[in-house]
Amino acid sequence: MKRDVTAKYWSFESTRPGQHLAGVLEEIAKLSPVGSREQELEKGYPVRLERFEIIGDLVVGEVCRIQRDNIPPTVDSAGMTPMELTDGRGLGHRSAFVSNRSGDTVLWQQDQMACSPDKFAVYLGHYGTPCYSTQPSPFATANVWTEIENPKASIRYFSIKVAPQRNLDLFAGEEDPIVKELARQCASAYNGDFVDVSVSLDKSSEGSLDRKNVIGTLRKAKEMIGTRKIRALVKGENSAMLLDFLNRHQLETGKIERFPDNIESDWKARKGFLLDAFNGTLAHADDDEEAQ
């Protein structure tokens, strides 16, 4: 059965420079059995790191909030019956997440019943070795122009999706019509309604894309009717930030097959969604963090 799934990007900031979230999670994941990772953040709010995997340059995991109080009853045709849970058992409300190993950008599955990112920050604070304190916050959208116009930040990547028949003039001026003509021909050849153009630097390259031209292109795209995507990656001294000029970059949404009767299959489905979304949206940020 397919269900909607939503995930949001968060930034976890350490009070200790150079200490990344992935390293802390790896230490917690060494605790065994999994029940030994449980921490009660407040009365009736136990949380534990349920899963943790390293996949190339990414880490993926699952956090479980355990509900042992205020358990709802079961319901059948005869009415309702209290649900009895014994021996420390509870209901497991789960949120999956994915992060880059060398950074602190996290894509977190949203679930009102599960652990939130700010609660997970409290959870991490229970582990003093290594000491890690976090303050999660969603990527801001209000200051995207300030971020990209900052002369100290390098522009590593931008991507724009437009309707080709009317909007391709923004990609190149009269002095270089090749780009827009090539994009228009591609769209016509495949009967496409939109063209998605991305320009980026290699992770080993220093410097920035041409700031003036990039900003000019993004502003033109912002003014055009029917623009579907405007994104850019800017890199500061210690971090990289993906900016979305249509104010949609905070969320990744989709429909995935859910398996309520198969925990492993359900985990793989949610993990796959997050990995695909994270790789598609923040792959450039991962590369730049790794190149530092």
Wavefront OBJ file of the C-alpha trace (Angstrom):
o trace
v 0.000 0.000 0.000
v 1.460 3.364 -1.030
v 1.510 6.149 1.531
v 2.617 9.779 1.517
v 5.988 10.448 3.096
v 7.519 13.831 3.896
v 11.013 14.696 5.040
v 12.591 18.007 5.972
v 16.174 19.250 5.879
v 17.726 20.301 9.164
v 21.117 21.597 10.222
v 22.661 20.101 13.370
v 25.324 22.429 14.766
v 27.968 21.142 17.148
v 29.423 23.253 19.942
v 32.738 21.553 19.244
v 34.266 22.603 15.876
v 35.041 19.747 13.535
v 32.844 17.251 15.365
v 30.272 15.913 12.941
v 26.976 14.248 13.703
v 27.882 11.019 11.897
v 30.800 10.350 14.234
v 28.631 10.748 17.308
v 25.945 8.451 15.917
v 28.557 5.840 15.075
v 29.695 5.770 18.713
v 26.131 5.421 20.004
v 25.439 2.623 17.507
v 28.241 0.567 19.058
v 26.126 0.148 22.202
v 24.490 -3.270 22.266
v 21.822 -4.492 22.637
v 19.741 -1.753 21.059
v 17.825 -1.296 24.332
v 20.986 0.042 25.961
v 20.751 3.108 23.708
v 17.443 4.185 25.238
v 17.247 7.544 27.018
v 14.184 9.042 28.696
v 14.230 12.659 27.550
v 11.327 13.563 29.817
v 8.764 11.575 31.754
v 7.018 9.233 29.357
v 9.263 10.139 26.400
v 11.923 7.418 25.914
v 13.955 7.563 22.691
v 16.668 5.376 21.215
v 18.790 5.115 18.088
v 17.265 2.042 16.475
v 19.399 1.663 13.354
v 22.570 3.115 11.902
v 24.296 2.339 8.605
v 27.216 3.833 6.702
v 26.648 3.869 2.941
v 29.579 5.407 1.106
v 29.731 9.093 1.994
v 26.337 8.988 3.704
v 24.945 7.692 6.962
v 21.355 6.550 7.338
v 19.495 5.586 10.462
v 16.263 5.360 12.371
v 15.194 6.883 15.675
v 12.406 5.306 17.713
v 10.191 7.005 20.288
v 8.708 4.369 22.558
v 5.158 4.925 23.809
v 4.466 2.984 26.999
v 1.826 5.299 28.478
v -1.597 6.421 27.237
v -1.834 3.465 24.856
v -5.015 3.634 22.740
v -7.392 0.656 22.875
v -7.945 -1.908 20.158
v -11.277 -1.740 18.328
v -13.475 -4.473 16.884
v -17.149 -4.948 16.023
v -18.008 -5.511 19.690
v -16.394 -2.303 20.897
v -13.029 -1.306 22.366
v -10.602 -3.330 24.451
v -7.618 -1.952 26.397
v -4.301 -2.899 24.831
v -2.049 -4.626 27.324
v 1.714 -4.220 26.929
v 3.957 -5.946 29.452
v 7.646 -6.408 30.241
v 8.631 -2.888 29.239
v 7.122 -3.137 25.798
v 5.612 -0.175 23.994
v 4.539 1.188 20.646
v 7.449 2.159 18.400
v 7.060 5.468 16.540
v 9.881 5.693 14.009
v 11.598 8.424 12.010
v 14.298 7.646 9.466
v 17.078 10.076 8.586
v 20.036 10.450 6.249
v 23.087 12.691 6.590
v 26.428 13.325 4.937
v 29.345 11.819 6.877
v 31.494 14.947 6.773
v 28.741 17.483 7.418
v 25.732 18.082 9.608
v 22.925 18.407 7.082
v 20.157 15.937 7.909
v 17.081 14.916 5.944
v 14.580 13.848 8.615
v 11.352 11.923 8.034
v 8.424 13.787 9.542
v 5.975 12.005 11.839
v 4.003 13.793 14.538
v 4.048 10.721 16.772
v 7.777 10.068 16.409
v 10.848 11.835 17.760
v 11.409 15.342 16.405
v 14.866 16.705 15.478
v 14.958 19.037 18.479
v 14.143 16.133 20.810
v 16.863 14.101 19.140
v 19.288 16.921 19.916
v 18.395 16.435 23.587
v 18.982 12.708 23.161
v 22.477 13.314 21.770
v 23.228 15.536 24.746
v 22.934 12.490 27.031
v 26.140 11.084 25.567
v 29.126 12.901 26.991
v 31.720 10.830 25.149
v 32.144 12.380 22.714
v 30.426 15.525 23.967
v 27.971 16.825 21.390
v 25.349 19.513 21.774
v 23.078 20.408 18.877
v 20.646 23.097 17.900
v 18.652 21.850 14.893
v 16.967 24.350 12.612
v 15.363 24.120 9.169
v 17.182 25.697 6.253
v 16.099 29.318 6.099
v 14.552 30.722 2.925
v 14.159 34.388 3.821
v 17.775 35.379 3.155
v 18.554 33.421 0.002
v 19.584 36.511 -1.938
v 21.789 37.688 0.913
v 23.478 34.290 1.019
v 24.212 34.112 -2.687
v 25.348 37.748 -2.916
v 27.817 37.311 -0.049
v 31.246 37.883 -1.684
v 32.907 35.567 0.859
v 30.784 32.593 -0.228
v 31.495 30.708 -3.448
v 28.689 29.629 -5.768
v 29.326 25.986 -6.553
v 26.192 25.009 -8.438
v 22.865 26.245 -9.759
v 19.909 24.570 -11.426
v 16.844 25.989 -13.155
v 13.819 24.239 -14.640
v 11.738 26.226 -17.154
v 9.374 25.853 -20.090
v 11.775 25.936 -23.060
v 9.648 27.591 -25.724
v 9.356 30.892 -23.889
v 11.995 31.036 -21.170
v 15.318 29.859 -22.599
v 16.624 33.366 -23.247
v 17.634 33.569 -19.603
v 20.378 30.938 -20.037
v 22.558 32.777 -22.555
v 22.779 36.198 -24.132
v 23.065 37.124 -27.800
v 26.838 36.664 -27.602
v 26.457 32.939 -26.879
v 23.161 31.494 -28.166
v 24.421 27.888 -28.230
v 23.181 26.933 -24.766
v 19.620 28.093 -25.224
v 19.398 26.681 -28.750
v 20.703 23.281 -27.637
v 18.217 23.171 -24.759
v 15.377 24.158 -27.081
v 16.311 21.456 -29.600
v 16.469 18.801 -26.868
v 13.021 19.751 -25.606
v 11.574 19.724 -29.132
v 13.160 16.386 -30.029
v 11.558 14.644 -27.058
v 8.317 16.661 -26.973
v 9.308 17.927 -23.545
v 7.382 20.590 -21.693
v 10.314 21.598 -19.479
v 14.092 21.807 -19.596
v 16.224 21.388 -16.470
v 19.664 23.045 -16.765
v 22.379 22.639 -14.115
v 25.842 24.211 -13.986
v 28.397 23.169 -11.366
v 32.064 23.119 -10.445
v 33.973 19.911 -9.869
v 34.490 19.172 -6.169
v 38.255 19.566 -6.605
v 37.889 22.998 -8.223
v 38.505 26.132 -6.219
v 36.688 29.424 -6.553
v 33.158 30.143 -7.656
v 30.892 30.257 -10.648
v 30.596 33.749 -12.113
v 28.609 35.496 -9.389
v 27.224 38.344 -11.489
v 25.978 36.116 -14.308
v 24.540 33.481 -11.978
v 22.621 36.015 -9.892
v 21.345 37.720 -13.044
v 20.107 34.401 -14.416
v 18.412 33.455 -11.147
v 16.642 36.816 -10.906
v 15.341 36.493 -14.469
v 14.097 32.992 -13.738
v 12.357 34.214 -10.587
v 10.363 36.746 -12.619
v 9.243 34.312 -15.304
v 5.865 32.608 -15.280
v 6.003 28.832 -15.113
v 9.472 28.435 -13.622
v 9.468 25.155 -11.690
v 12.860 25.136 -9.970
v 15.569 27.634 -9.004
v 18.317 26.299 -6.763
v 21.911 27.185 -5.994
v 24.610 25.828 -3.722
v 26.833 28.313 -1.900
v 29.844 27.322 0.143
v 31.210 29.299 3.070
v 34.329 28.713 5.117
v 32.942 25.781 7.102
v 29.700 24.716 5.484
v 27.680 24.456 2.295
v 24.040 25.531 1.961
v 21.515 24.650 -0.697
v 19.292 27.640 -1.472
v 15.863 27.304 -3.040
v 14.517 30.522 -4.518
v 11.004 29.130 -4.804
v 10.925 28.385 -1.074
v 10.383 24.673 -1.475
v 13.768 23.271 -0.540
v 12.859 22.469 3.047
v 10.707 19.483 2.131
v 10.988 16.282 0.138
v 7.648 14.577 -0.496
v 6.549 11.448 -2.312
v 4.576 8.228 -2.190
v 6.253 4.971 -1.226
v 5.126 1.425 -0.630
v 4.685 0.848 3.111
v 4.809 -2.540 4.822
v 3.061 -2.348 8.224
v 3.442 -6.108 8.740
v 7.095 -6.306 7.696
v 9.455 -4.092 9.687
v 12.514 -4.750 7.521
v 10.729 -4.099 4.223
v 9.182 -0.920 5.600
v 12.598 0.287 6.758
v 14.128 -0.394 3.340
v 11.327 1.528 1.612
v 11.743 4.611 3.786
v 15.535 4.397 3.641
v 15.420 4.205 -0.150
v 13.190 7.266 -0.396
v 15.467 9.344 1.827
v 18.658 8.270 0.061
v 17.218 9.046 -3.370
v 15.949 12.439 -2.230
v 19.157 13.358 -0.427
v 21.394 12.301 -3.309
v 19.234 14.173 -5.790
v 19.096 17.407 -3.830
v 22.269 17.675 -1.789
v 24.808 15.570 -3.664
v 26.762 18.689 -4.530
v 26.797 19.753 -0.898
v 28.121 16.333 0.097
v 30.924 16.569 -2.442
v 31.958 20.018 -1.312
v 31.974 19.071 2.361
v 34.153 16.066 1.512
v 36.595 18.225 -0.434
v 37.280 20.523 2.516
l 1 2 3 4 5 6 7 8 9 10 11 12 13 14 15 16 17 18 19 20 21 22 23 24 25 26 27 28 29 30 31 32 33 34 35 36 37 38 39 40 41 42 43 44 45 46 47 48 49 50 51 52 53 54 55 56 57 58 59 60 61 62 63 64 65 66 67 68 69 70 71 72 73 74 75 76 77 78 79 80 81 82 83 84 85 86 87 88 89 90 91 92 93 94 95 96 97 98 99 100 101 102 103 104 105 106 107 108 109 110 111 112 113 114 115 116 117 118 119 120 121 122 123 124 125 126 127 128 129 130 131 132 133 134 135 136 137 138 139 140 141 142 143 144 145 146 147 148 149 150 151 152 153 154 155 156 157 158 159 160 161 162 163 164 165 166 167 168 169 170 171 172 173 174 175 176 177 178 179 180 181 182 183 184 185 186 187 188 189 190 191 192 193 194 195 196 197 198 199 200 201 202 203 204 205 206 207 208 209 210 211 212 213 214 215 216 217 218 219 220 221 222 223 224 225 226 227 228 229 230 231 232 233 234 235 236 237 238 239 240 241 242 243 244 245 246 247 248 249 250 251 252 253 254 255 256 257 258 259 260 261 262 263 264 265 266 267 268 269 270 271 272 273 274 275 276 277 278 279 280 281 282 283 284 285 286 287 288 289 290 291 292
